Amino acid sequence: MKINAVYPIPRASLLLLLVTVGLAIAPHILRLPLWLPVVAAACVGWRVQVYRERWVFPSRIVRFSMVLVSMVAIFLYYGTVLGPDAGVALLILAYLFKLLEMYKERDAFLIVILSYFIIATNYLFSTSLLSSLYTMIVVLFVTASLVGLNQTMREVKPRRTLLIAAKLFMQAIPIMIVLFVFVPRVSPKWALNIDNSHAKTGLSDSVSPGDISNLSKSPALAFTVEFFGDKPSQKDLYWRGVTYVDFDGRTWRRDSLDEYSTAKKIIKSELVVQPDEFKYRVIMEPNYRHWLFALPYSILNERNVKQTQSLVLTRKEPIASLVSYDVVSHPHYAYQGAGLSAEARARNTQLPSTDIRAKRKAKEMFEAVNGDYHAYADSVLRWFNRDNFVYTLKPPLLRVNVIDGFLFSTQQGFCAHYAGAYVFMMRAVGIPARMVGGYQGGEYHEAGHLMVKQYHAHAWTEVWFQGRGWVRVDPTAAVAPERVLSGPDGAVTDDSFSSDSPLSPLLFRNSAFIRNLRAKMEYVDFLWSRWVVGYNNSTQTEFLSRWMNDVTPQKIVMVMFAFLGGVMLVLAAYILLERGRRKLDPVDRVYLRFGEKLASKGSERYSGEGVWSYCDRVSLVFPGSAEDIRDITQLYDDIRYGGMAMENIGNSQGVGGTLSKRQKKLKILFKQKVRRLRLKP
Amino acid sequence: MSSQLIQKIVQSVGSVLLGKDRQIKLCVACLIAKGHLLLEDLPGMGKTTLSHALAEALGMSYQRIQFTSDMLPSDILGVSVFNVNTTEFEFRQGPIFSQLVLADEINRATPKAQSALLEAMEERQVTLDGNSYTLPSPFFVIATQNPSDQMGTFSLPESQMDRFLMRIHLGYPDPLIERELITGVDRRRVIKEMKPAINAEQLYELQEQAVKVHLSDAVIDYIQRLVAFSRQPSLNQVGLSPRGTLALVAASKAYALVEGRAHVVPEDVQAVLAPVAEHRMQGSQDITGHAGRSVVQQMLSDVDVIDRLLL
């Protein structure tokens, strides 16, 4: 016969388990379909009703159809059942349904294990300090429900179970730290293919300035720079990332020669590099792209990173997690090579057949300066400066003839408009030019780190002059020099920079307190990224070599086990001492102190002598203190024997308040009396 | 209120048995804890006087059974007699059908008669010829016995000793008290003039109150340490049984009530420890049944009221 007995999960444990389910799902909620929280609430509610014996568990057919429907729903929502987003959603559904299948103890344990797993999936999406702290709290709750499952039905107070779990958790922390510091970091052989929909901010492969009517500026961190030694001045902080070469009249596209697979490595002998240098470390947030940011000309020793001929750093794998790399940059360099190859010249002067007016204007201006390349470049900049060009983040849309429209009718735009138009003007007279995407500037933090935010994203140009090589020209600076000197919000005169979101950090940037607080938080986040999330093989070696002159795997393992052993010993000693100490009630300890006081005057309490017998005996020896001794004994009697639970406890001592308050007060009074006792014969 | 009542009983009994206040309090505590009482001492120490005085003071109906070696169970429980008129057997209740039974010199009877009484004590009912007869409530047995080393005694086995909540020794009186005894009036006459100090309801109330006396964790710890101590194998002694532990708790609570407290203190436990524990801890080689006394002394002096053991 099949026995359908349902495992009666202890009440405290069930409560903790359901809270855990909620906590574990919470951080995913925004990524999940809207109906999923409803399903979650339904499953939890159902389980509660089952516990209350109002409802029964769903039948096999209901369960089966629930699984089928949810699979279809997930597929309809995400278009797939694979990948991190859909996978996590599916996992969460399975996890919720398991609640309705919790017949045996084993099922409950399975839910606990699944909870741990679901917590871990959160790290696929966020590794920030806050989400890590949150994860810790959820882990605490999961552990508590695991503890609860192993408790008897009589344990009904979830708080006590939580306390046990907290204790376990605290004991695990030192071991966690040791393992974190010492376990060798092995880079994964596989990488999760997080789809590019996450790359919502930052630079992309192509730029179409005419299609953007409202450039939203995100305050999210792009990367952090830690300078070792000298720092460059603000106007030199041009963090190069991408070069845009191909233009089809509407969209600028990334130079295909910058791809890692097709990239041609730079020929170092063509460059004359001055010895002055800046050394720094870049800690880059994941952007799911292949390019790294650095000041030109940079030297970087990393596996799987190439420096292309356009001086762009390109990496084999996309940056899907926090990456840090050390760079040495030489700001002064020049080309001495033979010049551009015919192919490169062709690519960098390529133009679409549109925008006739701009081409004509270019020719006119070129002739006006008698065909002098340098003078022409300057005159275009001057034109941008003189005419009614406006720097704005909310430019009008441009449908056709983007360059003409911008140069002659709207005359409003942001960096990409100016850079694009400038490159166009250069190319129109045959000067090789390209657009460069990256970040300009950054905010120095108190601690000396430079934080580069998404709103520092910028586009500028590079123009080829024979004999000088590629020269950086920033046409935006000609229109809005403040953009380069003081960051994007200085350059915009209208309110287009402020975000529409009520929670936008940009809203409060005038309050010194908020700004200060935000800077502090950013710094903490930076430290977290720098030391915890970014703790990889090289930082580990660097960190460990501070104490070990020679870091070898054997040594690391030995030291790790020594530390682990040490931690275990400390914990063992603590447990032993704690057990011994707990035997003695704190009130008893005070009473023994009272006994010691009397013993020092020759009236020791005999073994087995009750407190009242002792009181009577010593009162005769110290008649002067008889009253105090009596009071102390009475208090001890009240606290330890008299039933602190009695309603009128403490009334005789003049102690008022609620019962628990009176109990506390009595204990304090007792301690005070023993301390103040001066024996008088 | 309750302490006044108890005070009244103790004073009333104390006016008969002079200078034995401690023993009287123990006896009262034993009865409040619904336990049977065994008084053991040499002949002529006042056992019977005490038992009679207690019975009078509690105002209960009582019967006295003098145990002898030729006694039969029917002498205690009663007997079925053939009634010629009704041609039926009729049960004639024995002296045990009484609220208070004074069993004098219980160890003079043979084991057969002893066990008849002791079974009734435990079950509070009598079964004869297939019929059960319930004993009245409250039902107490106050038994007296001579020390087992005296002539013509049959010692009670451990299992039967266990039925008594307390075994109390009276001991010789103080010389001053003895002088009063010599010069004073006849004790028997005093007993006859005694008036009940309480009634049945009041006794019932006291028993209820005794159960409710607060027993704190600290005192429970102490009792458990005492019990654990008695069970050490090195003592060459049978340790206290769980029933013994419960008896100790019940007696301690009742004694605390007698002392006018609403909670138990270790002194209460210590006061009842000897009467409650001694007779439960006799070894197989213990002919006199008094080996428990030395263990109790050890328990009192070695087990501290405050647990200082660091384990």
Interface residues (C-beta under 8 A of the other chain):
Chain A: R579 G580 R581 K583 L584 D585 D588 Y591 L592 Y606 S607 G608 E609 G610 V611 W612 S613 D637 R640 Y641 G642 G643 A645 M646
Chain B: H214 S216 A218 V219 A262 H263 V264 V265 P266 E267 Q270 M299 L300 S301 D302 V303 D304 V305 I306 D307 R308 L309 L310 L311
